Amino acid sequence: MKTASVRDFREHVAEHLDGSEPVLVTRNGRNAGVLFPIEELKKLPLEYRRKLFRDLTGDLAKQLGAKGVTEEDIQSAFAAHKKHRRR
């Protein structure tokens, strides 16, 4: 999987779109998005899916941890949302 900054991605967007490899786009060193070529979505190797999952969940965990949000906080928020939605 290639990695490109937002700036590099913008400057070379046509090349990235024509490429056959997924591109992880970063902003200020943090994951910002992923470009998957259409042809590759169905053929995405397990190693890419695992790397993508690790990268994205690791980055999310860091951001939530920095804000003091715990897994329990998230579960409570989901439970409250579900309860409110059923009314």
Buried (B, 14 or more C-beta within 10 A) or exposed (E): BEEBBEEBBEEBEEEBEEBEEBBBBBEEEEBBEBBBBEEBEEEBEEEBEEBBEEBEEEBEEEEBEEEEEEEEEEEEEEEEEEEEEEE
